[in-house]
Amino acid sequence: MIRVEGKPHLYRDETGAIINDDSSGYSAYMNAKSKKALERKELDTMKQEISEIKEMLAKITSKL
């Protein structure tokens, strides 16, 4: 593989494809992606719980 000039983690293989060997950058990306997915799941759960609370409050107020 041939190193891409000015890019320490990029190489060009024999087919001309660019290959990135920056494993720490990839790990950081995957960690950030996992964290974002977890935050999204937590947000979706909180939205569902708020919706349930609103329904309960509507039932309570209709009985008053």
CHARMM-style PDB file with segment names, atoms N, HN, CA, C and O in Angstrom:
ATOM      1  N   MET     1       0.838  -1.178   0.000  1.00  0.00      PROA
ATOM      2  CA  MET     1       0.000   0.000   0.000  1.00  0.00      PROA
ATOM      3  C   MET     1       0.883   1.241   0.000  1.00  0.00      PROA
ATOM      4  O   MET     1       1.992   1.235   0.535  1.00  0.00      PROA
ATOM      5  N   ILE     2       0.377   2.290  -0.602  1.00  0.00      PROA
ATOM      6  HN  ILE     2      -0.523   2.295  -1.037  1.00  0.00      PROA
ATOM      7  CA  ILE     2       1.130   3.536  -0.726  1.00  0.00      PROA
ATOM      8  C   ILE     2       0.505   4.582   0.190  1.00  0.00      PROA
ATOM      9  O   ILE     2      -0.707   4.794   0.164  1.00  0.00      PROA
ATOM     10  N   ARG     3       1.324   5.223   0.986  1.00  0.00      PROA
ATOM     11  HN  ARG     3       2.309   5.050   1.007  1.00  0.00      PROA
ATOM     12  CA  ARG     3       0.840   6.252   1.902  1.00  0.00      PROA
ATOM     13  C   ARG     3       0.353   7.467   1.102  1.00  0.00      PROA
ATOM     14  O   ARG     3       0.992   7.871   0.131  1.00  0.00      PROA
ATOM     15  N   VAL     4      -0.777   8.043   1.515  1.00  0.00      PROA
ATOM     16  HN  VAL     4      -1.296   7.714   2.304  1.00  0.00      PROA
ATOM     17  CA  VAL     4      -1.308   9.244   0.878  1.00  0.00      PROA
ATOM     18  C   VAL     4      -0.532  10.432   1.430  1.00  0.00      PROA
ATOM     19  O   VAL     4      -0.414  10.602   2.643  1.00  0.00      PROA
ATOM     20  N   GLU     5      -0.015  11.236   0.540  1.00  0.00      PROA
ATOM     21  HN  GLU     5      -0.112  11.098  -0.446  1.00  0.00      PROA
ATOM     22  CA  GLU     5       0.832  12.362   0.925  1.00  0.00      PROA
ATOM     23  C   GLU     5       0.067  13.349   1.812  1.00  0.00      PROA
ATOM     24  O   GLU     5      -1.034  13.785   1.474  1.00  0.00      PROA
ATOM     25  N   GLY     6       0.673  13.689   2.951  1.00  0.00      PROA
ATOM     26  HN  GLY     6       1.567  13.335   3.226  1.00  0.00      PROA
ATOM     27  CA  GLY     6       0.087  14.659   3.873  1.00  0.00      PROA
ATOM     28  C   GLY     6      -0.974  14.094   4.795  1.00  0.00      PROA
ATOM     29  O   GLY     6      -1.523  14.832   5.613  1.00  0.00      PROA
ATOM     30  N   LYS     7      -1.276  12.829   4.691  1.00  0.00      PROA
ATOM     31  HN  LYS     7      -0.830  12.230   4.026  1.00  0.00      PROA
ATOM     32  CA  LYS     7      -2.296  12.180   5.524  1.00  0.00      PROA
ATOM     33  C   LYS     7      -1.682  10.954   6.182  1.00  0.00      PROA
ATOM     34  O   LYS     7      -1.542   9.919   5.530  1.00  0.00      PROA
ATOM     35  N   PRO     8      -1.307  11.041   7.468  1.00  0.00      PROA
ATOM     36  CA  PRO     8      -0.553   9.952   8.106  1.00  0.00      PROA
ATOM     37  C   PRO     8      -1.314   8.631   8.265  1.00  0.00      PROA
ATOM     38  O   PRO     8      -0.687   7.576   8.365  1.00  0.00      PROA
ATOM     39  N   HSD     9      -2.645   8.668   8.289  1.00  0.00      PROA
ATOM     40  HN  HSD     9      -3.154   9.525   8.207  1.00  0.00      PROA
ATOM     41  CA  HSD     9      -3.404   7.435   8.517  1.00  0.00      PROA
ATOM     42  C   HSD     9      -4.074   6.906   7.254  1.00  0.00      PROA
ATOM     43  O   HSD     9      -4.839   5.944   7.324  1.00  0.00      PROA
ATOM     44  N   LEU    10      -3.804   7.513   6.107  1.00  0.00      PROA
ATOM     45  HN  LEU    10      -3.182   8.294   6.050  1.00  0.00      PROA
ATOM     46  CA  LEU    10      -4.455   7.079   4.871  1.00  0.00      PROA
ATOM     47  C   LEU    10      -3.464   6.403   3.928  1.00  0.00      PROA
ATOM     48  O   LEU    10      -2.330   6.848   3.753  1.00  0.00      PROA
ATOM     49  N   TYR    11      -3.932   5.320   3.331  1.00  0.00      PROA
ATOM     50  HN  TYR    11      -4.854   4.958   3.473  1.00  0.00      PROA
ATOM     51  CA  TYR    11      -3.133   4.564   2.371  1.00  0.00      PROA
ATOM     52  C   TYR    11      -3.980   4.288   1.138  1.00  0.00      PROA
ATOM     53  O   TYR    11      -5.208   4.244   1.220  1.00  0.00      PROA
ATOM     54  N   ARG    12      -3.325   4.104  -0.002  1.00  0.00      PROA
ATOM     55  HN  ARG    12      -2.328   4.140  -0.068  1.00  0.00      PROA
ATOM     56  CA  ARG    12      -4.012   3.735  -1.232  1.00  0.00      PROA
ATOM     57  C   ARG    12      -3.574   2.306  -1.572  1.00  0.00      PROA
ATOM     58  O   ARG    12      -2.381   2.011  -1.646  1.00  0.00      PROA
ATOM     59  N   ASP    13      -4.561   1.427  -1.776  1.00  0.00      PROA
ATOM     60  HN  ASP    13      -5.530   1.667  -1.715  1.00  0.00      PROA
ATOM     61  CA  ASP    13      -4.199   0.049  -2.119  1.00  0.00      PROA
ATOM     62  C   ASP    13      -4.023  -0.094  -3.633  1.00  0.00      PROA
ATOM     63  O   ASP    13      -4.102   0.887  -4.373  1.00  0.00      PROA
ATOM     64  N   GLU    14      -3.784  -1.323  -4.077  1.00  0.00      PROA
ATOM     65  HN  GLU    14      -3.720  -2.119  -3.476  1.00  0.00      PROA
ATOM     66  CA  GLU    14      -3.484  -1.550  -5.491  1.00  0.00      PROA
ATOM     67  C   GLU    14      -4.669  -1.291  -6.417  1.00  0.00      PROA
ATOM     68  O   GLU    14      -4.486  -1.112  -7.622  1.00  0.00      PROA
ATOM     69  N   THR    15      -5.885  -1.271  -5.861  1.00  0.00      PROA
ATOM     70  HN  THR    15      -6.033  -1.416  -4.883  1.00  0.00      PROA
ATOM     71  CA  THR    15      -7.061  -0.971  -6.690  1.00  0.00      PROA
ATOM     72  C   THR    15      -7.358   0.522  -6.742  1.00  0.00      PROA
ATOM     73  O   THR    15      -8.220   0.959  -7.505  1.00  0.00      PROA
ATOM     74  N   GLY    16      -6.642   1.311  -5.927  1.00  0.00      PROA
ATOM     75  HN  GLY    16      -5.941   0.956  -5.308  1.00  0.00      PROA
ATOM     76  CA  GLY    16      -6.859   2.755  -5.885  1.00  0.00      PROA
ATOM     77  C   GLY    16      -7.750   3.195  -4.749  1.00  0.00      PROA
ATOM     78  O   GLY    16      -7.984   4.391  -4.573  1.00  0.00      PROA
ATOM     79  N   ALA    17      -8.254   2.245  -3.970  1.00  0.00      PROA
ATOM     80  HN  ALA    17      -8.064   1.273  -4.114  1.00  0.00      PROA
ATOM     81  CA  ALA    17      -9.125   2.586  -2.844  1.00  0.00      PROA
ATOM     82  C   ALA    17      -8.301   3.205  -1.722  1.00  0.00      PROA
ATOM     83  O   ALA    17      -7.148   2.836  -1.500  1.00  0.00      PROA
ATOM     84  N   ILE    18      -8.915   4.153  -1.019  1.00  0.00      PROA
ATOM     85  HN  ILE    18      -9.852   4.452  -1.199  1.00  0.00      PROA
ATOM     86  CA  ILE    18      -8.265   4.780   0.133  1.00  0.00      PROA
ATOM     87  C   ILE    18      -8.641   3.987   1.380  1.00  0.00      PROA
ATOM     88  O   ILE    18      -9.812   3.679   1.602  1.00  0.00      PROA
ATOM     89  N   ILE    19      -7.643   3.662   2.185  1.00  0.00      PROA
ATOM     90  HN  ILE    19      -6.691   3.912   2.005  1.00  0.00      PROA
ATOM     91  CA  ILE    19      -7.839   2.893   3.409  1.00  0.00      PROA
ATOM     92  C   ILE    19      -7.341   3.726   4.577  1.00  0.00      PROA
ATOM     93  O   ILE    19      -6.238   4.270   4.539  1.00  0.00      PROA
ATOM     94  N   ASN    20      -8.165   3.822   5.618  1.00  0.00      PROA
ATOM     95  HN  ASN    20      -9.062   3.380   5.649  1.00  0.00      PROA
ATOM     96  CA  ASN    20      -7.819   4.572   6.822  1.00  0.00      PROA
ATOM     97  C   ASN    20      -7.445   3.566   7.911  1.00  0.00      PROA
ATOM     98  O   ASN    20      -8.234   2.673   8.221  1.00  0.00      PROA
ATOM     99  N   ASP    21      -6.262   3.697   8.491  1.00  0.00      PROA
ATOM    100  HN  ASP    21      -5.621   4.422   8.240  1.00  0.00      PROA
ATOM    101  CA  ASP    21      -5.842   2.767   9.543  1.00  0.00      PROA
ATOM    102  C   ASP    21      -5.813   3.430  10.915  1.00  0.00      PROA
ATOM    103  O   ASP    21      -5.122   2.949  11.813  1.00  0.00      PROA
ATOM    104  N   ASP    22      -6.548   4.523  11.094  1.00  0.00      PROA
ATOM    105  HN  ASP    22      -7.110   4.914  10.364  1.00  0.00      PROA
ATOM    106  CA  ASP    22      -6.595   5.253  12.357  1.00  0.00      PROA
ATOM    107  C   ASP    22      -7.560   4.556  13.311  1.00  0.00      PROA
ATOM    108  O   ASP    22      -8.730   4.931  13.394  1.00  0.00      PROA
ATOM    109  N   SER    23      -7.082   3.554  14.025  1.00  0.00      PROA
ATOM    110  HN  SER    23      -6.131   3.249  13.957  1.00  0.00      PROA
ATOM    111  CA  SER    23      -7.957   2.767  14.894  1.00  0.00      PROA
ATOM    112  C   SER    23      -8.439   3.577  16.101  1.00  0.00      PROA
ATOM    113  O   SER    23      -9.558   3.362  16.568  1.00  0.00      PROA
ATOM    114  N   SER    24      -7.627   4.495  16.612  1.00  0.00      PROA
ATOM    115  HN  SER    24      -6.718   4.669  16.232  1.00  0.00      PROA
ATOM    116  CA  SER    24      -8.084   5.296  17.748  1.00  0.00      PROA
ATOM    117  C   SER    24      -9.186   6.257  17.319  1.00  0.00      PROA
ATOM    118  O   SER    24     -10.128   6.487  18.077  1.00  0.00      PROA
ATOM    119  N   GLY    25      -9.088   6.814  16.133  1.00  0.00      PROA
ATOM    120  HN  GLY    25      -8.322   6.627  15.517  1.00  0.00      PROA
ATOM    121  CA  GLY    25     -10.144   7.676  15.609  1.00  0.00      PROA
ATOM    122  C   GLY    25     -11.431   6.906  15.386  1.00  0.00      PROA
ATOM    123  O   GLY    25     -12.522   7.407  15.660  1.00  0.00      PROA
ATOM    124  N   TYR    26     -11.299   5.690  14.889  1.00  0.00      PROA
ATOM    125  HN  TYR    26     -10.414   5.284  14.666  1.00  0.00      PROA
ATOM    126  CA  TYR    26     -12.470   4.841  14.667  1.00  0.00      PROA
ATOM    127  C   TYR    26     -13.127   4.477  15.991  1.00  0.00      PROA
ATOM    128  O   TYR    26     -14.353   4.490  16.109  1.00  0.00      PROA
ATOM    129  N   SER    27     -12.305   4.152  16.992  1.00  0.00      PROA
ATOM    130  HN  SER    27     -11.309   4.141  16.897  1.00  0.00      PROA
ATOM    131  CA  SER    27     -12.844   3.825  18.318  1.00  0.00      PROA
ATOM    132  C   SER    27     -13.577   5.014  18.917  1.00  0.00      PROA
ATOM    133  O   SER    27     -14.649   4.853  19.500  1.00  0.00      PROA
ATOM    134  N   ALA    28     -13.013   6.197  18.779  1.00  0.00      PROA
ATOM    135  HN  ALA    28     -12.142   6.328  18.305  1.00  0.00      PROA
ATOM    136  CA  ALA    28     -13.666   7.411  19.288  1.00  0.00      PROA
ATOM    137  C   ALA    28     -15.000   7.633  18.583  1.00  0.00      PROA
ATOM    138  O   ALA    28     -15.992   7.993  19.215  1.00  0.00      PROA
ATOM    139  N   TYR    29     -15.016   7.414  17.266  1.00  0.00      PROA
ATOM    140  HN  TYR    29     -14.210   7.121  16.752  1.00  0.00      PROA
ATOM    141  CA  TYR    29     -16.254   7.559  16.496  1.00  0.00      PROA
ATOM    142  C   TYR    29     -17.309   6.563  16.968  1.00  0.00      PROA
ATOM    143  O   TYR    29     -18.467   6.932  17.164  1.00  0.00      PROA
ATOM    144  N   MET    30     -16.920   5.317  17.149  1.00  0.00      PROA
ATOM    145  HN  MET    30     -15.980   5.017  16.989  1.00  0.00      PROA
ATOM    146  CA  MET    30     -17.875   4.294  17.573  1.00  0.00      PROA
ATOM    147  C   MET    30     -18.395   4.572  18.984  1.00  0.00      PROA
ATOM    148  O   MET    30     -19.575   4.361  19.263  1.00  0.00      PROA
ATOM    149  N   ASN    31     -17.515   5.048  19.878  1.00  0.00      PROA
ATOM    150  HN  ASN    31     -16.557   5.220  19.652  1.00  0.00      PROA
ATOM    151  CA  ASN    31     -17.954   5.395  21.229  1.00  0.00      PROA
ATOM    152  C   ASN    31     -18.957   6.537  21.196  1.00  0.00      PROA
ATOM    153  O   ASN    31     -19.966   6.498  21.899  1.00  0.00      PROA
ATOM    154  N   ALA    32     -18.687   7.547  20.390  1.00  0.00      PROA
ATOM    155  HN  ALA    32     -17.867   7.578  19.819  1.00  0.00      PROA
ATOM    156  CA  ALA    32     -19.605   8.682  20.269  1.00  0.00      PROA
ATOM    157  C   ALA    32     -20.938   8.228  19.679  1.00  0.00      PROA
ATOM    158  O   ALA    32     -22.000   8.686  20.101  1.00  0.00      PROA
ATOM    159  N   LYS    33     -20.877   7.331  18.705  1.00  0.00      PROA
ATOM    160  HN  LYS    33     -20.014   6.959  18.362  1.00  0.00      PROA
ATOM    161  CA  LYS    33     -22.098   6.820  18.080  1.00  0.00      PROA
ATOM    162  C   LYS    33     -22.933   6.030  19.094  1.00  0.00      PROA
ATOM    163  O   LYS    33     -24.154   6.175  19.136  1.00  0.00      PROA
ATOM    164  N   SER    34     -22.285   5.202  19.901  1.00  0.00      PROA
ATOM    165  HN  SER    34     -21.292   5.084  19.867  1.00  0.00      PROA
ATOM    166  CA  SER    34     -22.986   4.423  20.920  1.00  0.00      PROA
ATOM    167  C   SER    34     -23.608   5.339  21.964  1.00  0.00      PROA
ATOM    168  O   SER    34     -24.745   5.132  22.387  1.00  0.00      PROA
ATOM    169  N   LYS    35     -22.857   6.348  22.373  1.00  0.00      PROA
ATOM    170  HN  LYS    35     -21.933   6.516  22.029  1.00  0.00      PROA
ATOM    171  CA  LYS    35     -23.362   7.293  23.376  1.00  0.00      PROA
ATOM    172  C   LYS    35     -24.583   8.031  22.837  1.00  0.00      PROA
ATOM    173  O   LYS    35     -25.565   8.211  23.556  1.00  0.00      PROA
ATOM    174  N   LYS    36     -24.529   8.455  21.588  1.00  0.00      PROA
ATOM    175  HN  LYS    36     -23.731   8.309  21.004  1.00  0.00      PROA
ATOM    176  CA  LYS    36     -25.654   9.166  20.971  1.00  0.00      PROA
ATOM    177  C   LYS    36     -26.876   8.254  20.877  1.00  0.00      PROA
ATOM    178  O   LYS    36     -27.996   8.701  21.122  1.00  0.00      PROA
ATOM    179  N   ALA    37     -26.677   6.988  20.528  1.00  0.00      PROA
ATOM    180  HN  ALA    37     -25.767   6.625  20.330  1.00  0.00      PROA
ATOM    181  CA  ALA    37     -27.793   6.040  20.435  1.00  0.00      PROA
ATOM    182  C   ALA    37     -28.421   5.823  21.811  1.00  0.00      PROA
ATOM    183  O   ALA    37     -29.643   5.738  21.926  1.00  0.00      PROA
ATOM    184  N   LEU    38     -27.596   5.733  22.850  1.00  0.00      PROA
ATOM    185  HN  LEU    38     -26.603   5.802  22.757  1.00  0.00      PROA
ATOM    186  CA  LEU    38     -28.105   5.561  24.204  1.00  0.00      PROA
ATOM    187  C   LEU    38     -28.897   6.789  24.638  1.00  0.00      PROA
ATOM    188  O   LEU    38     -29.968   6.661  25.231  1.00  0.00      PROA
ATOM    189  N   GLU    39     -28.375   7.979  24.344  1.00  0.00      PROA
ATOM    190  HN  GLU    39     -27.505   8.083  23.862  1.00  0.00      PROA
ATOM    191  CA  GLU    39     -29.083   9.206  24.688  1.00  0.00      PROA
ATOM    192  C   GLU    39     -30.419   9.280  23.954  1.00  0.00      PROA
ATOM    193  O   GLU    39     -31.417   9.718  24.525  1.00  0.00      PROA
ATOM    194  N   ARG    40     -30.442   8.857  22.698  1.00  0.00      PROA
ATOM    195  HN  ARG    40     -29.631   8.500  22.234  1.00  0.00      PROA
ATOM    196  CA  ARG    40     -31.680   8.872  21.918  1.00  0.00      PROA
ATOM    197  C   ARG    40     -32.700   7.915  22.518  1.00  0.00      PROA
ATOM    198  O   ARG    40     -33.889   8.228  22.594  1.00  0.00      PROA
ATOM    199  N   LYS    41     -32.230   6.749  22.945  1.00  0.00      PROA
ATOM    200  HN  LYS    41     -31.265   6.495  22.884  1.00  0.00      PROA
ATOM    201  CA  LYS    41     -33.125   5.762  23.550  1.00  0.00      PROA
ATOM    202  C   LYS    41     -33.704   6.299  24.855  1.00  0.00      PROA
ATOM    203  O   LYS    41     -34.894   6.135  25.123  1.00  0.00      PROA
ATOM    204  N   GLU    42     -32.865   6.940  25.665  1.00  0.00      PROA
ATOM    205  HN  GLU    42     -31.898   7.073  25.448  1.00  0.00      PROA
ATOM    206  CA  GLU    42     -33.329   7.527  26.922  1.00  0.00      PROA
ATOM    207  C   GLU    42     -34.362   8.622  26.655  1.00  0.00      PROA
ATOM    208  O   GLU    42     -35.364   8.714  27.364  1.00  0.00      PROA
ATOM    209  N   LEU    43     -34.125   9.445  25.645  1.00  0.00      PROA
ATOM    210  HN  LEU    43     -33.311   9.371  25.069  1.00  0.00      PROA
ATOM    211  CA  LEU    43     -35.058  10.511  25.289  1.00  0.00      PROA
ATOM    212  C   LEU    43     -36.395   9.930  24.833  1.00  0.00      PROA
ATOM    213  O   LEU    43     -37.452  10.427  25.221  1.00  0.00      PROA
ATOM    214  N   ASP    44     -36.352   8.889  24.020  1.00  0.00      PROA
ATOM    215  HN  ASP    44     -35.493   8.485  23.706  1.00  0.00      PROA
ATOM    216  CA  ASP    44     -37.583   8.245  23.569  1.00  0.00      PROA
ATOM    217  C   ASP    44     -38.365   7.661  24.743  1.00  0.00      PROA
ATOM    218  O   ASP    44     -39.592   7.745  24.780  1.00  0.00      PROA
ATOM    219  N   THR    45     -37.651   7.070  25.703  1.00  0.00      PROA
ATOM    220  HN  THR    45     -36.654   7.002  25.673  1.00  0.00      PROA
ATOM    221  CA  THR    45     -38.292   6.510  26.896  1.00  0.00      PROA
ATOM    222  C   THR    45     -38.957   7.616  27.704  1.00  0.00      PROA
ATOM    223  O   THR    45     -40.085   7.452  28.168  1.00  0.00      PROA
ATOM    224  N   MET    46     -38.271   8.736  27.876  1.00  0.00      PROA
ATOM    225  HN  MET    46     -37.355   8.870  27.499  1.00  0.00      PROA
ATOM    226  CA  MET    46     -38.834   9.846  28.640  1.00  0.00      PROA
ATOM    227  C   MET    46     -40.063  10.426  27.934  1.00  0.00      PROA
ATOM    228  O   MET    46     -41.034  10.801  28.590  1.00  0.00      PROA
ATOM    229  N   LYS    47     -40.025  10.500  26.616  1.00  0.00      PROA
ATOM    230  HN  LYS    47     -39.236  10.196  26.082  1.00  0.00      PROA
ATOM    231  CA  LYS    47     -41.191  10.983  25.870  1.00  0.00      PROA
ATOM    232  C   LYS    47     -42.393  10.064  26.095  1.00  0.00      PROA
ATOM    233  O   LYS    47     -43.518  10.529  26.282  1.00  0.00      PROA
ATOM    234  N   GLN    48     -42.143   8.772  26.075  1.00  0.00      PROA
ATOM    235  HN  GLN    48     -41.229   8.394  25.923  1.00  0.00      PROA
ATOM    236  CA  GLN    48     -43.221   7.806  26.292  1.00  0.00      PROA
ATOM    237  C   GLN    48     -43.784   7.932  27.702  1.00  0.00      PROA
ATOM    238  O   GLN    48     -45.000   7.893  27.890  1.00  0.00      PROA
ATOM    239  N   GLU    49     -42.911   8.083  28.692  1.00  0.00      PROA
ATOM    240  HN  GLU    49     -41.924   8.115  28.540  1.00  0.00      PROA
ATOM    241  CA  GLU    49     -43.357   8.223  30.075  1.00  0.00      PROA
ATOM    242  C   GLU    49     -44.160   9.514  30.263  1.00  0.00      PROA
ATOM    243  O   GLU    49     -45.160   9.510  30.982  1.00  0.00      PROA
ATOM    244  N   ILE    50     -43.751  10.599  29.644  1.00  0.00      PROA
ATOM    245  HN  ILE    50     -42.939  10.603  29.061  1.00  0.00      PROA
ATOM    246  CA  ILE    50     -44.487  11.859  29.733  1.00  0.00      PROA
ATOM    247  C   ILE    50     -45.869  11.711  29.110  1.00  0.00      PROA
ATOM    248  O   ILE    50     -46.856  12.228  29.632  1.00  0.00      PROA
ATOM    249  N   SER    51     -45.925  11.009  28.005  1.00  0.00      PROA
ATOM    250  HN  SER    51     -45.123  10.588  27.582  1.00  0.00      PROA
ATOM    251  CA  SER    51     -47.206  10.770  27.353  1.00  0.00      PROA
ATOM    252  C   SER    51     -48.135   9.976  28.271  1.00  0.00      PROA
ATOM    253  O   SER    51     -49.324  10.283  28.369  1.00  0.00      PROA
ATOM    254  N   GLU    52     -47.605   8.972  28.933  1.00  0.00      PROA
ATOM    255  HN  GLU    52     -46.639   8.723  28.853  1.00  0.00      PROA
ATOM    256  CA  GLU    52     -48.404   8.176  29.865  1.00  0.00      PROA
ATOM    257  C   GLU    52     -48.883   9.025  31.040  1.00  0.00      PROA
ATOM    258  O   GLU    52     -50.030   8.897  31.469  1.00  0.00      PROA
ATOM    259  N   ILE    53     -48.026   9.877  31.557  1.00  0.00      PROA
ATOM    260  HN  ILE    53     -47.095   9.981  31.209  1.00  0.00      PROA
ATOM    261  CA  ILE    53     -48.399  10.760  32.668  1.00  0.00      PROA
ATOM    262  C   ILE    53     -49.522  11.708  32.229  1.00  0.00      PROA
ATOM    263  O   ILE    53     -50.464  11.946  32.985  1.00  0.00      PROA
ATOM    264  N   LYS    54     -49.422  12.242  31.023  1.00  0.00      PROA
ATOM    265  HN  LYS    54     -48.656  12.049  30.410  1.00  0.00      PROA
ATOM    266  CA  LYS    54     -50.465  13.133  30.521  1.00  0.00      PROA
ATOM    267  C   LYS    54     -51.804  12.407  30.415  1.00  0.00      PROA
ATOM    268  O   LYS    54     -52.851  12.966  30.741  1.00  0.00      PROA
ATOM    269  N   GLU    55     -51.759  11.170  29.960  1.00  0.00      PROA
ATOM    270  HN  GLU    55     -50.908  10.716  29.696  1.00  0.00      PROA
ATOM    271  CA  GLU    55     -52.995  10.389  29.872  1.00  0.00      PROA
ATOM    272  C   GLU    55     -53.593  10.167  31.259  1.00  0.00      PROA
ATOM    273  O   GLU    55     -54.804  10.295  31.438  1.00  0.00      PROA
ATOM    274  N   MET    56     -52.762   9.839  32.231  1.00  0.00      PROA
ATOM    275  HN  MET    56     -51.778   9.735  32.085  1.00  0.00      PROA
ATOM    276  CA  MET    56     -53.246   9.625  33.599  1.00  0.00      PROA
ATOM    277  C   MET    56     -53.840  10.907  34.166  1.00  0.00      PROA
ATOM    278  O   MET    56     -54.889  10.873  34.809  1.00  0.00      PROA
ATOM    279  N   LEU    57     -53.183  12.032  33.935  1.00  0.00      PROA
ATOM    280  HN  LEU    57     -52.330  12.060  33.413  1.00  0.00      PROA
ATOM    281  CA  LEU    57     -53.691  13.313  34.420  1.00  0.00      PROA
ATOM    282  C   LEU    57     -55.037  13.656  33.770  1.00  0.00      PROA
ATOM    283  O   LEU    57     -55.934  14.187  34.425  1.00  0.00      PROA
ATOM    284  N   ALA    58     -55.163  13.350  32.501  1.00  0.00      PROA
ATOM    285  HN  ALA    58     -54.434  12.918  31.969  1.00  0.00      PROA
ATOM    286  CA  ALA    58     -56.436  13.599  31.804  1.00  0.00      PROA
ATOM    287  C   ALA    58     -57.556  12.765  32.429  1.00  0.00      PROA
ATOM    288  O   ALA    58     -58.674  13.253  32.600  1.00  0.00      PROA
ATOM    289  N   LYS    59     -57.259  11.524  32.765  1.00  0.00      PROA
ATOM    290  HN  LYS    59     -56.351  11.128  32.626  1.00  0.00      PROA
ATOM    291  CA  LYS    59     -58.271  10.660  33.394  1.00  0.00      PROA
ATOM    292  C   LYS    59     -58.628  11.184  34.772  1.00  0.00      PROA
ATOM    293  O   LYS    59     -59.803  11.202  35.139  1.00  0.00      PROA
ATOM    294  N   ILE    60     -57.640  11.609  35.537  1.00  0.00      PROA
ATOM    295  HN  ILE    60     -56.686  11.595  35.238  1.00  0.00      PROA
ATOM    296  CA  ILE    60     -57.891  12.130  36.885  1.00  0.00      PROA
ATOM    297  C   ILE    60     -58.750  13.390  36.827  1.00  0.00      PROA
ATOM    298  O   ILE    60     -59.718  13.521  37.577  1.00  0.00      PROA
ATOM    299  N   THR    61     -58.399  14.311  35.942  1.00  0.00      PROA
ATOM    300  HN  THR    61     -57.613  14.205  35.332  1.00  0.00      PROA
ATOM    301  CA  THR    61     -59.133  15.564  35.865  1.00  0.00      PROA
ATOM    302  C   THR    61     -60.556  15.365  35.347  1.00  0.00      PROA
ATOM    303  O   THR    61     -61.454  16.128  35.703  1.00  0.00      PROA
ATOM    304  N   SER    62     -60.769  14.352  34.513  1.00  0.00      PROA
ATOM    305  HN  SER    62     -60.039  13.733  34.224  1.00  0.00      PROA
ATOM    306  CA  SER    62     -62.127  14.091  34.021  1.00  0.00      PROA
ATOM    307  C   SER    62     -63.028  13.533  35.116  1.00  0.00      PROA
ATOM    308  O   SER    62     -64.250  13.651  35.033  1.00  0.00      PROA
ATOM    309  N   LYS    63     -62.431  12.923  36.149  1.00  0.00      PROA
ATOM    310  HN  LYS    63     -61.438  12.827  36.217  1.00  0.00      PROA
ATOM    311  CA  LYS    63     -63.214  12.347  37.246  1.00  0.00      PROA
ATOM    312  C   LYS    63     -63.521  13.373  38.322  1.00  0.00      PROA
ATOM    313  O   LYS    63     -64.330  13.104  39.210  1.00  0.00      PROA
ATOM    314  N   LEU    64     -62.904  14.528  38.267  1.00  0.00      PROA
ATOM    315  HN  LEU    64     -62.247  14.746  37.546  1.00  0.00      PROA
ATOM    316  CA  LEU    64     -63.147  15.566  39.301  1.00  0.00      PROA
ATOM    317  C   LEU    64     -64.384  16.353  39.045  1.00  0.00      PROA
ATOM    318  OT1 LEU    64     -64.716  17.251  39.820  1.00  0.00      PROA
TER     319      LEU     64
END
